[in-house]
């Protein structure tokens, strides 16, 4: 569960960028005759004796020509109204691109006799995956050149690279529609040829058995896209793949994985608040999977293996901030769980990484990540890896080898580029394996200020805000400021570096991340108090942070801009309805804004699995509460800030029609002459463009919009 949450949030922490040319956008243009007002077709939804008008419900009809026509009209409107920005956007793009190394290679890691790396080449959009046998001086073997594979495709994403234990085969998966419906293939690494295997509609994940002949994979429901079935495939057998497990509860999804030791294969079922795991000896792929502990509503746990025990991170016995238990591999039921690391009220345990001679506990205390080193045999006293700073991002990197006295961890902050360290646990020494190089001679970390400040919420809670700006900036109450927020799923947005954001900071902007309730920044209670029937805390926290930033002269309502995407886009929709007067503009990227329609439709991807996050609106108390904040349902006749909204036509997470319906209704109701743009990417989905540089250009588009409002000329 916790890994899933991390994945969700990382999808949406987008870079913030700006440039130096003056752009003029006339707000009155929004009232010109070519403004694309959508037609209205009266639809009334009736639930719980409540009538809910939905005159833009017709926009759900994906293949309707009228729907396509409306989306294209909105795109044309945006393009026409920003035509004078064309050169400016390109300049922004070139500026941001110039800071990135054109030829770049990841820090190599060693596993099972091979060194693995990912590299980029000048002018190319996609990564190249390589390996070298035994030493880094060995001849390079290209596993995949995604630039070649992507030819002819408007969208391309390769994922799920999984090399067999005998190093002769590799599984991989491809998405060419941006719908996260991956086609799975197997490549013979000895011949370079593809095996006659093409498995459609997978999530991209797989797990090899020890024999390098069998592997397990996940298939999605073709309509809801819920991951629901686990199959076993024999690469030497043309028989139909064997169905190992079918998750029939629509509120759960499944995935398959291997233990770090590679001795076990896990099938994991999860909902928002409950998880369940099954295990299988990797040497016996034809055997039946056994449950570690059958699901108990509200019980979350994750499993790792070491020697004769499973080590389990869990919330068992009201351990809100989690604890670690251990249990013998032949006695896995909850009755056999013994405390290994006790629950602590003020310390959130996020993960445990095991090695032969020690293990690393990832903790979060008062919002900050810490790495605790502990010995299995007490050969040294427990200690924390030293870390400086009052706001930063820190996590254990990829460490596939058990038999190592060194670990890799990754550090970043709002002013420090991503740095991969190798740390010797016994000698307590570290070295930099790779620090992202910023190709900008003017950049120096010492030229910027990063800090953490605390706003007070209306109910008395203190809300942390991570903030960064250039030292020379005069915080006079008129400073332009971009405030970012997310606040859902327990996902925490830790402050990290963005080279594109320098374009913003260097032009006098302040950048702030509001660590609002709904995340786990301050522990599990911080999440519990920002979900279900306490969801308004999330929205109020963001608004109260905005008021704090204004009252303390960091910015003003005329210079405050807000940004959020996906569930953070829901946040943007709510604050736009609740306190539009606080913001000059709002950027809502693929926003989850039609909450009622989505959560009442169990055929839409993710709906049923998210009842524990938002509530089930088929139950009246949740229906009423959701309706109180659903952005689409609460649009009113009043003034709204300048708005830039994005959508992905193939989006499987937030369907394109949510932002489309919201914008259509805003055009009908808003009484101001402020800008309102909807840009739908007709080629991509939730995460936007797939290429290395294409995604940067999308960022340039978003923030040329902001710069025009601030009239920044250089």
N, C-alpha and C positions, 0 to 999 in steps of 0.2 A: 504494500500500500504506500509506504512512505516513498519508495522509489518511483512509483507511478506519479505521485504528487510532484516530485521533483521534475519529472519529465514534462508534466503539464505546464508548469510555470516557466521552464526554460524556453518553451516555444515562443513566449511572448515578451521577453525583455528586449525590446528593439532599441537600436541606437538612435541618438538625437543629434541632428546636424543642421548647420546653417552656412551662409556665405555672405559676400561683401557687397553685392550690388543692390541698388534700390529697385524695388518692384512696386508698381502701383496697381492695385485692384480696386475698382470702384464698387463699393457696397451696393450702390443703386442698380448695378447690373442684375442683381438677383430678382428685380421686378420687371425685367425686360420681357418682351412677348415670347421669347423662346424658352422661358423657364419651363422645364418638363413636369408639369403637374400630371400626376397619374389619374386615370379614370377611377370613379367610385362605383362599386357594385355592392349594394347593401347586403350584408351578412350579419346575422345576430346569433351569437353563441349563447346557449342556455345551460348553465350549471348551477346547482344549489339554489334554484329559484332566483338566479341573478342573470340579467341580460347584459351581454357584452357586445357592443357594436364593433364590427371589424370590416370596414368598407374596402380594405386593401388585401383581404384574404386571398383574392384571385392571384396575387403575385406568387403564391406557392406553386402554381402550375408551371413547373420548370421548363417544359418543352413547348409551352404556349407561345406562339409567335408574338402576341401582344406583350408578354412578359419580357421576351428578348428585346423587343422594340423599345420598351420603357427603359430597360437597363442601358441599352445603347444610346438612347436619348440623353440619359443622365451623364454617361461618359462623354458624349459629344459636347454637352453643356459645360462640363468641367474643362474639357480640352479647349473649347472656344474662349471661355472666360479667363483662362490662364495662358492663352497663346503668347501674350507678351512676356511670359516667364520662361519661355522655351530655352533661350540662351542661358538664363540664370540657373535653371535647373541643371543644365549641362555643366556649367561652371562649378556648381555645388558638387555634382557627381565627380568631376575631374579632381577637384580639391580633395574630396574624401578618399578617392581611389589612390591619389598620390601618396597618402600616408601608409599604405599597405605594401608590404614586400611583394613584388611581383612573382619572384621565385622563392617559395617558402616551404619549409619542411618541418613537420612535427618532431617533438622529442621522441627518439626511438624507444621501444620497449622490447624486452626479450621474453619469449615464451616458447617452450617445447622445441628448442634447437634453432629458432629463427628470431631475427630482429625484424620488427614491423614498424613501418612509417607511412605517413600520408604526406604527399607533397602537392604543391600547386606550381604551375608554370606560367610565365608571363603571357598575358593576353587571353588565358584560358579560364573558362567559367567554373570548371568542375575539378574535383580532386583526382589524384592518381594514387592508388594503393599499391604499396610495394613491400617486399620482404627480402632479407638477405640471410643466408645460412651461416650460423655460428658466429660470424664476425661482421662488423660494419664495413670491413674492407672487401667482403665477398661480392660477387657479381649480383647486380640487382635483378630481381624477378618481379615483373609487373603482374600483380593479381588482377587489377582492373584499371583501365584508363577511362574514366567516366566521360571525358570529352569525346571520345570515339563512340561510346555507347549512347550518348545523348543526341547524336546527330539525327536530324529529322524529327526530333521531338520538341515541342514548345515548352514542355515541362519534363524534368527528369530528376529522379531521386533514387539512389542506390543505398540500400541499408542491409542490416542483418548478416554482415560478413562473418562466416563461421567456418574455420578450417578444421578438417577432420583430425582426430587424434594421431593418425599415421601420416599426417601432413601431405596427403596425396590428392585431396579433394576439398573444395570450398563451396559452401552454400551461400547464396546471396539472393536478394529480392529487389525488385524494381517497381516503381510507381511512375507511370507516364501520364497520369490524369489528375494528379494532386488530390485524389480522393482517399489516399491511404489504404487503397486496395492493392496489395503487393502481389506481383507474380514471382514465384520462387523458382530458382534454377540451381543447378549444380555443375561446377566446372572441374574437369580433370586437370590437376596442376602438373601432372607429368607430361601430358600431351598438349595441354592448352585448349583442348576441345570441350564443348559442352556435352554433358550427358543428355539423353533423351528424357528430360524431366522438366515439366512446366506445370506448376501448381498454382492455380488462380485463386484470387480472393483470400489471401493470407494477411496476417499482420506483420510479416517479415521476420518473426522470431523463430528460432529453431534450437534443438539440442541434439548433439551427436551421442550415440551409444559408444561404448568403449571399442566395439569391433569395427568402427569406421564404415559400417555397412548400413546400419539402421539409423534413422534420425526421426525426431518428433517435431511436429509443427502445428500451428494454430490456423484454423479457418474462421472466417467471419460470416455472420448472417448476411445474406445478399441484400436484404432490405434495410435492416436496422444498423448494419455494420458492427454489431456487437460480436466480440470474439467469444465463440461459444463451443467450438469443437477442437479436440486434440487428436491428431492422426499419427500413425507410425508408418514410415515408408522404408522399404527395402530397395536399395539401389540396384540390386542384382535380380530383382523379381518384378515382373511386369503385372503381377496381380494387383487388384484394387487395394489401395491403402487401407489399413486397418483403423477403424474408429476406436480410439482408446478411451475417450471420455467426452461426454456431452453435458455441458452446463445448461440445464433446462430452466433454471430460475432466471427470469429476464432482468432481475436487478443486479445480477452478477456477470462479470466478464472473466476470461481466463487467459493465462499465458504459460509458456513452458520455458524452462531454464535449466542450466547445469550448475551444480555446486562448484565452488572455486577449486575444490579438490578433484573435480571431474569424476568422482566416485558415485555420485547420485544425480538423478534427473528429477526435477520437481514439476508438478502441475499445480498451478496456483490459481485459485478462484478468489475474487475480491469484489466487494461492493464498497461504498464510501466508508463504512464503519465496521465492516466485518471481513475477515479473510480466512482462508482455509488452504492447506497444502497437502499434497500427496507426494510420495517419494518412491523411487525405483532404483535398484542397484544398476548402475550403468553397464555392468558386465552381463546383465541378464535382461536384455531389452524385451524379450517375449513374456516376461513375468507380468503379473498384475501389480498395479500401483497400490500402495497402502497409505492410508491417512495418517498424518502426524497427529492431528487433532481435528475431528470433524467440527464444522462450523458451529459456533455459538454466537447468537446475535450480540453484536457489540464487542466481540473479542477480535482484536487485531494481533497478528504476529507475522514475523519474517524469520526465515530459517537459514543458518549457515552450518557447515559441517567442519569438524576438526577431530581427527582420530576416532575415538569410540563414542563421541557424543554429537548431538545436535545442539547448537547454541541459538537461542530464540529470543529475538527482540519483541517484546509484547507489552500490552496494556493490562494484562491479567491482574485480577484483584484490585481494581481501581487505580492502577498505576498509570495515571493520566499522562505523565511525562516519560513513560516507558521504563522498563527494566529489562535485564537480560537473565534468562534462566537457561539451565542445561538439562538435557535428558539423554539417557542411553539410546543408541540408534535402534535397539530392539525393544525399547519401552518408551514410546513417544507420546502417549496420552497425557493429558493435562495433570492427571493425578501423580505423574512421575516428575513433573517439573520442579526443579530445585533452584532457588535464587542463586544467581552467580554475580550479578551486579544489581544492587538494590535500587529501588525507586527513590528519587530525590524530588522534593517539592519544587525546588528552584532551579533544577537542571534538567533540560530536555535531552534525552539520549536519542540521537538521530540515526546512528549506524554503528556496527562493529565490523572491523576488518581483521581477519585472522592470518597469522603467519606461523611458521614452525616454532619459533622461540618466543613470540610475543604477540600481542594483539593491540589494535588501536580502537579506542572508543571516541566517536565523534559526538561532541556535546555542544549544547547551546545554552549559555548563561547570560542573562540580561541582554539577550539579543545577539551576542557575539559567539562565533564558532570557536571551539577549542578542540585540540587533539590530545587525548590522554593516552600515554604509552604504558602498558602493563605487561609484566612478564608472566608466562605460564607457571614457571617454577620458582618465582620470587628471587631470581638471580640479580635483580636490581629493584630499587624502589620505584613506585609509580611516579611519573612526572608528566607535565605538560610541555609540548614543544613550544618554545618561546615565541610570542607573537606581539607585535607592536601595532598601535592604532586604536582609535575609538569607533571606527566603522570600516568594515572590510568584508571580503568574501574569502572563505577558506574551506577546502574540502580535500579528502583523500583522493588521489588520482587513481589511474588504472594500475593495479599491482597484481598481475596474474600469477606470479611465482610465489609458492609457499616458502621455499628454502632460500630466503634472503634476509639479510640483516638490515636492509635498506628499504625505505618506503619512498614513494613519490606523493607529494602533496602540491596543491595548486593554490596560489595566493593572488589576490587582486584587490584593488580598492578603486575609489572614484578617481584617484590621481596616479595609481600604480598599475602599469600594464600587466596583463596575465603572465604569471611567472610559475614555471614548473620547477620544483625543488626536489633534489634527492637528499634524503636525510638518513644518516647512519644512527640507528637507534642506540647502539652500544657506546659509540664514541661521541654521540650528541653533536655531530658536525653536519653541515649541510653544504651543498653546492648547487648552483643554478644550472639546470639542464637546458632550459630555454626561457628567455624573456622576450615577449613579443616586441619587436623593434618598431618604433614609430618613425617613419620617414618624414620628419618635420624638424628642421634645424632649430626652430624656435621653441620646440617643446622641452620643458624642464619641469619635473614634478614639483620643484620648490616654488614655482610661479603660481601655484594654486592652493587654495584652502579647502580642506575637507573636514567636516565635523559632524557631530550628532547633536541635535537639539531636541527638546521635548515640548510638545504642545499639550495643552490641557483640554480634554474632551468635556462635553456638557454634563456627563455623569461622573466626572472627577478622575477618570483614568488619564495617565500620562502616555502620550502617543509619540514614539520616537520618529524622528525625521533625519535621514541622511542627506547631507547637503554639500554641494561643491560649487566654487566660483573662483574666478581669477583674483589674485591678491589686490590688484589695482582697482577693482570694481568698488565704486562708491554706493553702498546700500542706503539709498536716500528715499526709499518709499516709492520710487518710480522705476526700479530696476526690473527688466523683463525676467520672468521666472517660469520655468516649466516644471509642473508638479505631476509626478507619476504615481499611479496606484494600481493595485490588483485586489488583494484581500479575499481570496476564496480558496477552497480545497485544502486549507492548511499549508499552501505553498508560500514559501518565504522568498521575497526578492531581495537577495543580498546585494549590497552596493559593489559594483564591479566596473572596470575600466571600459571605455568606448573611445576609439580613436576618432570616430565620426562626431562624437559629442564635443570634441575640441573646437569644431567649427562654431558651435553654439557658445561655448564658454569664452572663446577668444573674442566674441562680439558682444560681450557684456551680459550674457545670460547667467542666471543662477539655475542650477538643476537640483531638484529635491525629490527624494523617494519617501513617501509616507508609508510607514510600516503599520498599517491599520489592522484592526481586528478582522479575523477571517484567515489570516496567516498564522504561522507558529513562531513568529519572531520572538515573542516573549513567553513561549511555552504553549502547551496544549490548551490551556484555558483561554489563551488569546484567540485560538481557532474556535473553540466551542462557543465563545461569546460573540462570534461573527457569522453564524450560520443558522439555518432553519428559522425559528421564531425570534431569533436575535440578530437577524441579518441587517436590520436598520443601523446597528452599531457600526458596521462596515462603512456605510454611506455617511453617517454622521461624523465618524472619525475623520474621513477625508475632508469633509466640509469644515470641520473644526480646525484641521491643520491649515486649510486655506485661510480661514479667518486669522489664525495665529500668525501666519506669514505676512499677512497684510497689516495687522495691528503692530507687529514688531519691525515694520519698515523694510522687510526684505523685498517687497513688491507692493503693487496696488491692484485693485480690481480691474483697472484699465490695462494692466501689464501682466496679469496672471493668466497662464495657459495651463490646461489640464490635458493629460494623455493617459489612455488605458486601452487595452485590447482584450478581446474575448470576454471572459468574466470581468476583466477590468473595463471592458466596453460597457457592460451592464452598469458598473459604477459610474461611468461617464454619463450614461443616459439618465440615471437617477439624479445626479448632482445638477445636470442641465435642467431637469424639471423642478428640483427643490430650491436651488439657489442660483439661478442663472446670472444674477446680478454680480456675482463674485468673480466671473471669468470673462476675459476678453475673447478667448476661443477655447474650443474643445476638439481634440482629435480622438475619434472613436474607431479603432481598428477592429474589423470583423466583430462587431459588438453583439453580445447576447442580450438583445433588447426586447424581444417578443416573448417574454418569459411564460406567459399564460398559455399561448398557443403551442409552444414547444413542449412544456411540461404536461400538457393534457393529451399529447399525441405520443403514444407508446411505440409507434412505428418509426419515429425519428431517432437517428443514432444518439446514444448517450442518455436518452430521457430516463428510462427506468432505472439505470444504474446510478442516477443522481438524485433519487428521491431523498436519500439520507443527507444530502447537501442542502437542497432547497426546500424539501418537503414534497409530499404527494398531493397535488391540488384536487384529486378526487375526494380528499378529506377536506371538509369545509374550512376548518381553522387554518389550514395551509393555503387553501384557495384564497381566502380573504386576505391573509397576510401577504402573499405573493402579489395579489392585485394592488395592494397599497403601494408597491414600489415598481412594478413592471413598467419600464420606460414607455413602451408603445401605448399602454393603456392609460397612462397619466399625462400624455401630451395635452396642453391647454392653450387657450387663446391668450398669449402673452409674448413678451420679448425673450428671445433666446440668444446666447452668444454666437459668434461665428463658429460654424461647425464644418469639419472635414471628416467624412465617414467613408470607410473602405469596406469592401466585401469581396469574397472569392466565390465565383460561380460554382466551383466544384468542392466547396468547403464541406467537410463531413462533420466538423465540430460545431460550427455555427452556420446554419443554412443561410445561403445568400439572401433569402427573402426576409430575414429578420431586419438587417440594416435597410433593405429596400423599402419595406413597409413603414419603418420608422421615419425615414426621410420623406416618404410620400405624405405621411400624416403631418409631419412638421411643416412641410410646404403649405398644407391646407390651413393649419392653425396658427402659426407664428405671426406676430403682428409687427415685427421689426423688418429692417432692410439689411440685416447682416447677412454675411455669406453662408450659403448652405450647399455643400458639394457631396455627391455620392460618386465614388469611383469604384467600379466593379471590375476586378481582374477576371476576364472571361476564360482565362487559360489555367488559373491556379486555384488553390484551396486556402486552408486556414493559415498556412505559414507564408503565403505570398510566393514570389518568384523563387525559382530553385537555384539559379546561378549565383556564383560568388559576387559578380558585379551587378547583376540585375536587381538583387535585393538592395544594394546600395542606392541605386537609382530610385527605387520606391521610397526610400528614406528621404532622398533629396526632394521628391515631390511633396511629401508631407510637410517638410519644414520650410520649403519656400513659401508655403501658405502662411506659416507663422511669422516669418521674417517680414513679409509684406505688411502685416498688421502692426509691426513695431517700427516700420520705416527705417530700418537700419541700412545705411548706405555704404559702410565700409567696416 
